[in-house]
Amino acid sequence: MSRHIIHTDQAPAAIGPYSQGVRVGNTVWFSGQIPLDPATGLLVEGDISAQARRAIDNLKAVCEAAGGSLDRIVKLSLFLTDLGDFAAVNAVMGEYFQAPFPARSTVQVAGLPRGSAFEIEAVMVLD
């Protein structure tokens, strides 16, 4: 099995012992992205919509570093600290993803790294 590690400075550096993404064959697995500003490493300010946009922008940057794009994603996992934010996150998702949509799960969690309210992870398939 040959693994190719994906890294870009256009997304936040890993804050632990993991890679931003790993490609094996034509499949890329992405680590979770939280709303950290890649330039400062700090959590962005703002509401859940601002946090979701920053996290998705981070994911988009890693997708592009892997040779793909958001429209190549086949599975998303969303983590929210408050499911009351579900509708607002769905609205942001509609800004980034069009039909046919990837498969998706959304779960409420007790907490996320750095006090984030949102995290997104994905699986992408390339040609």
Chimera marker file (.cmm) of the C-alpha trace (Angstrom):
<marker_set name="trace">
<marker id="1" x="0.000" y="0.000" z="0.000" r="1" g="1" b="0" radius="0.5"/>
<marker id="2" x="1.411" y="3.355" z="-1.037" r="1" g="1" b="0" radius="0.5"/>
<marker id="3" x="0.298" y="6.377" z="0.976" r="1" g="1" b="0" radius="0.5"/>
<marker id="4" x="0.754" y="9.964" z="-0.142" r="1" g="1" b="0" radius="0.5"/>
<marker id="5" x="0.512" y="12.593" z="2.606" r="1" g="1" b="0" radius="0.5"/>
<marker id="6" x="-1.393" y="15.742" z="1.650" r="1" g="1" b="0" radius="0.5"/>
<marker id="7" x="-0.260" y="19.083" z="3.065" r="1" g="1" b="0" radius="0.5"/>
<marker id="8" x="-0.878" y="22.719" z="2.206" r="1" g="1" b="0" radius="0.5"/>
<marker id="9" x="-0.014" y="25.983" z="3.923" r="1" g="1" b="0" radius="0.5"/>
<marker id="10" x="-3.409" y="27.263" z="2.708" r="1" g="1" b="0" radius="0.5"/>
<marker id="11" x="-5.051" y="25.314" z="5.555" r="1" g="1" b="0" radius="0.5"/>
<marker id="12" x="-4.094" y="25.229" z="9.228" r="1" g="1" b="0" radius="0.5"/>
<marker id="13" x="-1.169" y="23.010" z="10.173" r="1" g="1" b="0" radius="0.5"/>
<marker id="14" x="-2.082" y="19.880" z="12.097" r="1" g="1" b="0" radius="0.5"/>
<marker id="15" x="-2.354" y="20.589" z="15.825" r="1" g="1" b="0" radius="0.5"/>
<marker id="16" x="-1.456" y="17.006" z="16.713" r="1" g="1" b="0" radius="0.5"/>
<marker id="17" x="0.171" y="13.865" z="15.343" r="1" g="1" b="0" radius="0.5"/>
<marker id="18" x="-1.869" y="13.566" z="12.145" r="1" g="1" b="0" radius="0.5"/>
<marker id="19" x="-1.846" y="14.648" z="8.499" r="1" g="1" b="0" radius="0.5"/>
<marker id="20" x="-4.237" y="17.073" z="6.815" r="1" g="1" b="0" radius="0.5"/>
<marker id="21" x="-5.023" y="14.305" z="4.350" r="1" g="1" b="0" radius="0.5"/>
<marker id="22" x="-3.838" y="10.914" z="3.146" r="1" g="1" b="0" radius="0.5"/>
<marker id="23" x="-4.237" y="9.601" z="-0.395" r="1" g="1" b="0" radius="0.5"/>
<marker id="24" x="-4.232" y="5.877" z="-1.124" r="1" g="1" b="0" radius="0.5"/>
<marker id="25" x="-4.959" y="5.008" z="-4.738" r="1" g="1" b="0" radius="0.5"/>
<marker id="26" x="-7.707" y="7.320" z="-5.945" r="1" g="1" b="0" radius="0.5"/>
<marker id="27" x="-9.219" y="7.890" z="-2.488" r="1" g="1" b="0" radius="0.5"/>
<marker id="28" x="-8.292" y="10.739" z="-0.148" r="1" g="1" b="0" radius="0.5"/>
<marker id="29" x="-9.217" y="10.778" z="3.536" r="1" g="1" b="0" radius="0.5"/>
<marker id="30" x="-9.203" y="14.202" z="5.164" r="1" g="1" b="0" radius="0.5"/>
<marker id="31" x="-8.673" y="14.933" z="8.815" r="1" g="1" b="0" radius="0.5"/>
<marker id="32" x="-11.250" y="17.102" z="10.499" r="1" g="1" b="0" radius="0.5"/>
<marker id="33" x="-11.014" y="20.815" z="9.825" r="1" g="1" b="0" radius="0.5"/>
<marker id="34" x="-12.077" y="23.325" z="12.426" r="1" g="1" b="0" radius="0.5"/>
<marker id="35" x="-12.400" y="27.074" z="11.809" r="1" g="1" b="0" radius="0.5"/>
<marker id="36" x="-8.772" y="28.026" z="12.347" r="1" g="1" b="0" radius="0.5"/>
<marker id="37" x="-7.306" y="30.854" z="10.326" r="1" g="1" b="0" radius="0.5"/>
<marker id="38" x="-4.370" y="29.256" z="8.464" r="1" g="1" b="0" radius="0.5"/>
<marker id="39" x="-2.327" y="32.458" z="8.741" r="1" g="1" b="0" radius="0.5"/>
<marker id="40" x="-2.621" y="32.849" z="12.509" r="1" g="1" b="0" radius="0.5"/>
<marker id="41" x="-3.633" y="29.414" z="13.775" r="1" g="1" b="0" radius="0.5"/>
<marker id="42" x="-6.381" y="31.090" z="15.794" r="1" g="1" b="0" radius="0.5"/>
<marker id="43" x="-10.076" y="30.287" z="15.855" r="1" g="1" b="0" radius="0.5"/>
<marker id="44" x="-12.018" y="32.733" z="13.669" r="1" g="1" b="0" radius="0.5"/>
<marker id="45" x="-14.409" y="35.082" z="15.384" r="1" g="1" b="0" radius="0.5"/>
<marker id="46" x="-18.087" y="35.086" z="14.570" r="1" g="1" b="0" radius="0.5"/>
<marker id="47" x="-21.183" y="32.965" z="14.620" r="1" g="1" b="0" radius="0.5"/>
<marker id="48" x="-21.631" y="29.373" z="13.486" r="1" g="1" b="0" radius="0.5"/>
<marker id="49" x="-21.932" y="30.490" z="9.847" r="1" g="1" b="0" radius="0.5"/>
<marker id="50" x="-18.520" y="32.182" z="9.982" r="1" g="1" b="0" radius="0.5"/>
<marker id="51" x="-17.036" y="29.116" z="11.650" r="1" g="1" b="0" radius="0.5"/>
<marker id="52" x="-18.550" y="26.751" z="9.083" r="1" g="1" b="0" radius="0.5"/>
<marker id="53" x="-17.303" y="28.872" z="6.157" r="1" g="1" b="0" radius="0.5"/>
<marker id="54" x="-13.738" y="28.972" z="7.515" r="1" g="1" b="0" radius="0.5"/>
<marker id="55" x="-13.678" y="25.218" z="8.182" r="1" g="1" b="0" radius="0.5"/>
<marker id="56" x="-15.040" y="24.456" z="4.687" r="1" g="1" b="0" radius="0.5"/>
<marker id="57" x="-12.532" y="26.859" z="3.137" r="1" g="1" b="0" radius="0.5"/>
<marker id="58" x="-9.803" y="24.943" z="4.986" r="1" g="1" b="0" radius="0.5"/>
<marker id="59" x="-11.164" y="21.636" z="3.666" r="1" g="1" b="0" radius="0.5"/>
<marker id="60" x="-11.335" y="23.099" z="0.151" r="1" g="1" b="0" radius="0.5"/>
<marker id="61" x="-7.651" y="24.077" z="0.332" r="1" g="1" b="0" radius="0.5"/>
<marker id="62" x="-6.616" y="20.545" z="1.309" r="1" g="1" b="0" radius="0.5"/>
<marker id="63" x="-8.859" y="19.094" z="-1.431" r="1" g="1" b="0" radius="0.5"/>
<marker id="64" x="-7.098" y="21.267" z="-3.982" r="1" g="1" b="0" radius="0.5"/>
<marker id="65" x="-3.670" y="20.292" z="-2.616" r="1" g="1" b="0" radius="0.5"/>
<marker id="66" x="-4.690" y="16.668" z="-3.199" r="1" g="1" b="0" radius="0.5"/>
<marker id="67" x="-5.588" y="17.426" z="-6.820" r="1" g="1" b="0" radius="0.5"/>
<marker id="68" x="-9.331" y="17.565" z="-6.346" r="1" g="1" b="0" radius="0.5"/>
<marker id="69" x="-12.149" y="19.888" z="-5.393" r="1" g="1" b="0" radius="0.5"/>
<marker id="70" x="-15.194" y="19.940" z="-3.152" r="1" g="1" b="0" radius="0.5"/>
<marker id="71" x="-17.325" y="18.424" z="-5.910" r="1" g="1" b="0" radius="0.5"/>
<marker id="72" x="-15.190" y="15.234" z="-5.753" r="1" g="1" b="0" radius="0.5"/>
<marker id="73" x="-16.131" y="14.615" z="-2.107" r="1" g="1" b="0" radius="0.5"/>
<marker id="74" x="-18.275" y="11.510" z="-1.630" r="1" g="1" b="0" radius="0.5"/>
<marker id="75" x="-18.750" y="11.600" z="2.169" r="1" g="1" b="0" radius="0.5"/>
<marker id="76" x="-18.877" y="14.369" z="4.758" r="1" g="1" b="0" radius="0.5"/>
<marker id="77" x="-19.044" y="14.152" z="8.511" r="1" g="1" b="0" radius="0.5"/>
<marker id="78" x="-20.126" y="17.254" z="10.417" r="1" g="1" b="0" radius="0.5"/>
<marker id="79" x="-19.661" y="17.773" z="14.133" r="1" g="1" b="0" radius="0.5"/>
<marker id="80" x="-21.590" y="20.497" z="15.968" r="1" g="1" b="0" radius="0.5"/>
<marker id="81" x="-21.550" y="21.391" z="19.629" r="1" g="1" b="0" radius="0.5"/>
<marker id="82" x="-25.184" y="22.524" z="19.266" r="1" g="1" b="0" radius="0.5"/>
<marker id="83" x="-27.640" y="20.877" z="16.867" r="1" g="1" b="0" radius="0.5"/>
<marker id="84" x="-29.648" y="24.078" z="17.162" r="1" g="1" b="0" radius="0.5"/>
<marker id="85" x="-27.114" y="25.401" z="14.609" r="1" g="1" b="0" radius="0.5"/>
<marker id="86" x="-28.124" y="22.725" z="12.067" r="1" g="1" b="0" radius="0.5"/>
<marker id="87" x="-30.194" y="25.045" z="9.829" r="1" g="1" b="0" radius="0.5"/>
<marker id="88" x="-27.498" y="27.729" z="9.729" r="1" g="1" b="0" radius="0.5"/>
<marker id="89" x="-24.853" y="25.138" z="8.825" r="1" g="1" b="0" radius="0.5"/>
<marker id="90" x="-27.111" y="23.698" z="6.114" r="1" g="1" b="0" radius="0.5"/>
<marker id="91" x="-27.421" y="27.186" z="4.613" r="1" g="1" b="0" radius="0.5"/>
<marker id="92" x="-23.622" y="27.525" z="4.490" r="1" g="1" b="0" radius="0.5"/>
<marker id="93" x="-23.287" y="24.036" z="3.030" r="1" g="1" b="0" radius="0.5"/>
<marker id="94" x="-25.582" y="25.156" z="0.196" r="1" g="1" b="0" radius="0.5"/>
<marker id="95" x="-23.035" y="27.864" z="-0.671" r="1" g="1" b="0" radius="0.5"/>
<marker id="96" x="-20.316" y="25.255" z="-1.254" r="1" g="1" b="0" radius="0.5"/>
<marker id="97" x="-22.026" y="22.061" z="-2.432" r="1" g="1" b="0" radius="0.5"/>
<marker id="98" x="-24.464" y="21.470" z="-5.292" r="1" g="1" b="0" radius="0.5"/>
<marker id="99" x="-26.382" y="18.377" z="-6.401" r="1" g="1" b="0" radius="0.5"/>
<marker id="100" x="-25.509" y="15.613" z="-6.566" r="1" g="1" b="0" radius="0.5"/>
<marker id="101" x="-24.581" y="16.088" z="-2.929" r="1" g="1" b="0" radius="0.5"/>
<marker id="102" x="-22.118" y="13.896" z="-1.049" r="1" g="1" b="0" radius="0.5"/>
<marker id="103" x="-23.371" y="11.484" z="1.586" r="1" g="1" b="0" radius="0.5"/>
<marker id="104" x="-23.335" y="13.153" z="5.005" r="1" g="1" b="0" radius="0.5"/>
<marker id="105" x="-23.745" y="12.578" z="8.689" r="1" g="1" b="0" radius="0.5"/>
<marker id="106" x="-24.144" y="15.257" z="11.344" r="1" g="1" b="0" radius="0.5"/>
<marker id="107" x="-23.690" y="14.663" z="15.041" r="1" g="1" b="0" radius="0.5"/>
<marker id="108" x="-23.746" y="16.792" z="18.160" r="1" g="1" b="0" radius="0.5"/>
<marker id="109" x="-20.642" y="16.476" z="20.298" r="1" g="1" b="0" radius="0.5"/>
<marker id="110" x="-19.779" y="17.657" z="23.792" r="1" g="1" b="0" radius="0.5"/>
<marker id="111" x="-16.751" y="19.618" z="22.654" r="1" g="1" b="0" radius="0.5"/>
<marker id="112" x="-14.309" y="20.235" z="19.819" r="1" g="1" b="0" radius="0.5"/>
<marker id="113" x="-10.649" y="21.275" z="19.695" r="1" g="1" b="0" radius="0.5"/>
<marker id="114" x="-9.801" y="24.883" z="20.578" r="1" g="1" b="0" radius="0.5"/>
<marker id="115" x="-13.404" y="25.568" z="21.638" r="1" g="1" b="0" radius="0.5"/>
<marker id="116" x="-14.725" y="25.372" z="18.089" r="1" g="1" b="0" radius="0.5"/>
<marker id="117" x="-18.457" y="24.925" z="17.521" r="1" g="1" b="0" radius="0.5"/>
<marker id="118" x="-17.979" y="23.169" z="14.155" r="1" g="1" b="0" radius="0.5"/>
<marker id="119" x="-15.750" y="20.549" z="12.545" r="1" g="1" b="0" radius="0.5"/>
<marker id="120" x="-15.908" y="18.887" z="9.132" r="1" g="1" b="0" radius="0.5"/>
<marker id="121" x="-14.143" y="15.828" z="7.752" r="1" g="1" b="0" radius="0.5"/>
<marker id="122" x="-14.425" y="14.194" z="4.358" r="1" g="1" b="0" radius="0.5"/>
<marker id="123" x="-13.569" y="11.412" z="1.940" r="1" g="1" b="0" radius="0.5"/>
<marker id="124" x="-12.834" y="12.290" z="-1.689" r="1" g="1" b="0" radius="0.5"/>
<marker id="125" x="-12.479" y="10.078" z="-4.740" r="1" g="1" b="0" radius="0.5"/>
<marker id="126" x="-10.356" y="11.175" z="-7.700" r="1" g="1" b="0" radius="0.5"/>
<marker id="127" x="-10.337" y="9.782" z="-11.243" r="1" g="1" b="0" radius="0.5"/>
<link id1="1" id2="2" r="1" g="1" b="0" radius="0.2"/>
<link id1="2" id2="3" r="1" g="1" b="0" radius="0.2"/>
<link id1="3" id2="4" r="1" g="1" b="0" radius="0.2"/>
<link id1="4" id2="5" r="1" g="1" b="0" radius="0.2"/>
<link id1="5" id2="6" r="1" g="1" b="0" radius="0.2"/>
<link id1="6" id2="7" r="1" g="1" b="0" radius="0.2"/>
<link id1="7" id2="8" r="1" g="1" b="0" radius="0.2"/>
<link id1="8" id2="9" r="1" g="1" b="0" radius="0.2"/>
<link id1="9" id2="10" r="1" g="1" b="0" radius="0.2"/>
<link id1="10" id2="11" r="1" g="1" b="0" radius="0.2"/>
<link id1="11" id2="12" r="1" g="1" b="0" radius="0.2"/>
<link id1="12" id2="13" r="1" g="1" b="0" radius="0.2"/>
<link id1="13" id2="14" r="1" g="1" b="0" radius="0.2"/>
<link id1="14" id2="15" r="1" g="1" b="0" radius="0.2"/>
<link id1="15" id2="16" r="1" g="1" b="0" radius="0.2"/>
<link id1="16" id2="17" r="1" g="1" b="0" radius="0.2"/>
<link id1="17" id2="18" r="1" g="1" b="0" radius="0.2"/>
<link id1="18" id2="19" r="1" g="1" b="0" radius="0.2"/>
<link id1="19" id2="20" r="1" g="1" b="0" radius="0.2"/>
<link id1="20" id2="21" r="1" g="1" b="0" radius="0.2"/>
<link id1="21" id2="22" r="1" g="1" b="0" radius="0.2"/>
<link id1="22" id2="23" r="1" g="1" b="0" radius="0.2"/>
<link id1="23" id2="24" r="1" g="1" b="0" radius="0.2"/>
<link id1="24" id2="25" r="1" g="1" b="0" radius="0.2"/>
<link id1="25" id2="26" r="1" g="1" b="0" radius="0.2"/>
<link id1="26" id2="27" r="1" g="1" b="0" radius="0.2"/>
<link id1="27" id2="28" r="1" g="1" b="0" radius="0.2"/>
<link id1="28" id2="29" r="1" g="1" b="0" radius="0.2"/>
<link id1="29" id2="30" r="1" g="1" b="0" radius="0.2"/>
<link id1="30" id2="31" r="1" g="1" b="0" radius="0.2"/>
<link id1="31" id2="32" r="1" g="1" b="0" radius="0.2"/>
<link id1="32" id2="33" r="1" g="1" b="0" radius="0.2"/>
<link id1="33" id2="34" r="1" g="1" b="0" radius="0.2"/>
<link id1="34" id2="35" r="1" g="1" b="0" radius="0.2"/>
<link id1="35" id2="36" r="1" g="1" b="0" radius="0.2"/>
<link id1="36" id2="37" r="1" g="1" b="0" radius="0.2"/>
<link id1="37" id2="38" r="1" g="1" b="0" radius="0.2"/>
<link id1="38" id2="39" r="1" g="1" b="0" radius="0.2"/>
<link id1="39" id2="40" r="1" g="1" b="0" radius="0.2"/>
<link id1="40" id2="41" r="1" g="1" b="0" radius="0.2"/>
<link id1="41" id2="42" r="1" g="1" b="0" radius="0.2"/>
<link id1="42" id2="43" r="1" g="1" b="0" radius="0.2"/>
<link id1="43" id2="44" r="1" g="1" b="0" radius="0.2"/>
<link id1="44" id2="45" r="1" g="1" b="0" radius="0.2"/>
<link id1="45" id2="46" r="1" g="1" b="0" radius="0.2"/>
<link id1="46" id2="47" r="1" g="1" b="0" radius="0.2"/>
<link id1="47" id2="48" r="1" g="1" b="0" radius="0.2"/>
<link id1="48" id2="49" r="1" g="1" b="0" radius="0.2"/>
<link id1="49" id2="50" r="1" g="1" b="0" radius="0.2"/>
<link id1="50" id2="51" r="1" g="1" b="0" radius="0.2"/>
<link id1="51" id2="52" r="1" g="1" b="0" radius="0.2"/>
<link id1="52" id2="53" r="1" g="1" b="0" radius="0.2"/>
<link id1="53" id2="54" r="1" g="1" b="0" radius="0.2"/>
<link id1="54" id2="55" r="1" g="1" b="0" radius="0.2"/>
<link id1="55" id2="56" r="1" g="1" b="0" radius="0.2"/>
<link id1="56" id2="57" r="1" g="1" b="0" radius="0.2"/>
<link id1="57" id2="58" r="1" g="1" b="0" radius="0.2"/>
<link id1="58" id2="59" r="1" g="1" b="0" radius="0.2"/>
<link id1="59" id2="60" r="1" g="1" b="0" radius="0.2"/>
<link id1="60" id2="61" r="1" g="1" b="0" radius="0.2"/>
<link id1="61" id2="62" r="1" g="1" b="0" radius="0.2"/>
<link id1="62" id2="63" r="1" g="1" b="0" radius="0.2"/>
<link id1="63" id2="64" r="1" g="1" b="0" radius="0.2"/>
<link id1="64" id2="65" r="1" g="1" b="0" radius="0.2"/>
<link id1="65" id2="66" r="1" g="1" b="0" radius="0.2"/>
<link id1="66" id2="67" r="1" g="1" b="0" radius="0.2"/>
<link id1="67" id2="68" r="1" g="1" b="0" radius="0.2"/>
<link id1="68" id2="69" r="1" g="1" b="0" radius="0.2"/>
<link id1="69" id2="70" r="1" g="1" b="0" radius="0.2"/>
<link id1="70" id2="71" r="1" g="1" b="0" radius="0.2"/>
<link id1="71" id2="72" r="1" g="1" b="0" radius="0.2"/>
<link id1="72" id2="73" r="1" g="1" b="0" radius="0.2"/>
<link id1="73" id2="74" r="1" g="1" b="0" radius="0.2"/>
<link id1="74" id2="75" r="1" g="1" b="0" radius="0.2"/>
<link id1="75" id2="76" r="1" g="1" b="0" radius="0.2"/>
<link id1="76" id2="77" r="1" g="1" b="0" radius="0.2"/>
<link id1="77" id2="78" r="1" g="1" b="0" radius="0.2"/>
<link id1="78" id2="79" r="1" g="1" b="0" radius="0.2"/>
<link id1="79" id2="80" r="1" g="1" b="0" radius="0.2"/>
<link id1="80" id2="81" r="1" g="1" b="0" radius="0.2"/>
<link id1="81" id2="82" r="1" g="1" b="0" radius="0.2"/>
<link id1="82" id2="83" r="1" g="1" b="0" radius="0.2"/>
<link id1="83" id2="84" r="1" g="1" b="0" radius="0.2"/>
<link id1="84" id2="85" r="1" g="1" b="0" radius="0.2"/>
<link id1="85" id2="86" r="1" g="1" b="0" radius="0.2"/>
<link id1="86" id2="87" r="1" g="1" b="0" radius="0.2"/>
<link id1="87" id2="88" r="1" g="1" b="0" radius="0.2"/>
<link id1="88" id2="89" r="1" g="1" b="0" radius="0.2"/>
<link id1="89" id2="90" r="1" g="1" b="0" radius="0.2"/>
<link id1="90" id2="91" r="1" g="1" b="0" radius="0.2"/>
<link id1="91" id2="92" r="1" g="1" b="0" radius="0.2"/>
<link id1="92" id2="93" r="1" g="1" b="0" radius="0.2"/>
<link id1="93" id2="94" r="1" g="1" b="0" radius="0.2"/>
<link id1="94" id2="95" r="1" g="1" b="0" radius="0.2"/>
<link id1="95" id2="96" r="1" g="1" b="0" radius="0.2"/>
<link id1="96" id2="97" r="1" g="1" b="0" radius="0.2"/>
<link id1="97" id2="98" r="1" g="1" b="0" radius="0.2"/>
<link id1="98" id2="99" r="1" g="1" b="0" radius="0.2"/>
<link id1="99" id2="100" r="1" g="1" b="0" radius="0.2"/>
<link id1="100" id2="101" r="1" g="1" b="0" radius="0.2"/>
<link id1="101" id2="102" r="1" g="1" b="0" radius="0.2"/>
<link id1="102" id2="103" r="1" g="1" b="0" radius="0.2"/>
<link id1="103" id2="104" r="1" g="1" b="0" radius="0.2"/>
<link id1="104" id2="105" r="1" g="1" b="0" radius="0.2"/>
<link id1="105" id2="106" r="1" g="1" b="0" radius="0.2"/>
<link id1="106" id2="107" r="1" g="1" b="0" radius="0.2"/>
<link id1="107" id2="108" r="1" g="1" b="0" radius="0.2"/>
<link id1="108" id2="109" r="1" g="1" b="0" radius="0.2"/>
<link id1="109" id2="110" r="1" g="1" b="0" radius="0.2"/>
<link id1="110" id2="111" r="1" g="1" b="0" radius="0.2"/>
<link id1="111" id2="112" r="1" g="1" b="0" radius="0.2"/>
<link id1="112" id2="113" r="1" g="1" b="0" radius="0.2"/>
<link id1="113" id2="114" r="1" g="1" b="0" radius="0.2"/>
<link id1="114" id2="115" r="1" g="1" b="0" radius="0.2"/>
<link id1="115" id2="116" r="1" g="1" b="0" radius="0.2"/>
<link id1="116" id2="117" r="1" g="1" b="0" radius="0.2"/>
<link id1="117" id2="118" r="1" g="1" b="0" radius="0.2"/>
<link id1="118" id2="119" r="1" g="1" b="0" radius="0.2"/>
<link id1="119" id2="120" r="1" g="1" b="0" radius="0.2"/>
<link id1="120" id2="121" r="1" g="1" b="0" radius="0.2"/>
<link id1="121" id2="122" r="1" g="1" b="0" radius="0.2"/>
<link id1="122" id2="123" r="1" g="1" b="0" radius="0.2"/>
<link id1="123" id2="124" r="1" g="1" b="0" radius="0.2"/>
<link id1="124" id2="125" r="1" g="1" b="0" radius="0.2"/>
<link id1="125" id2="126" r="1" g="1" b="0" radius="0.2"/>
<link id1="126" id2="127" r="1" g="1" b="0" radius="0.2"/>
</marker_set>
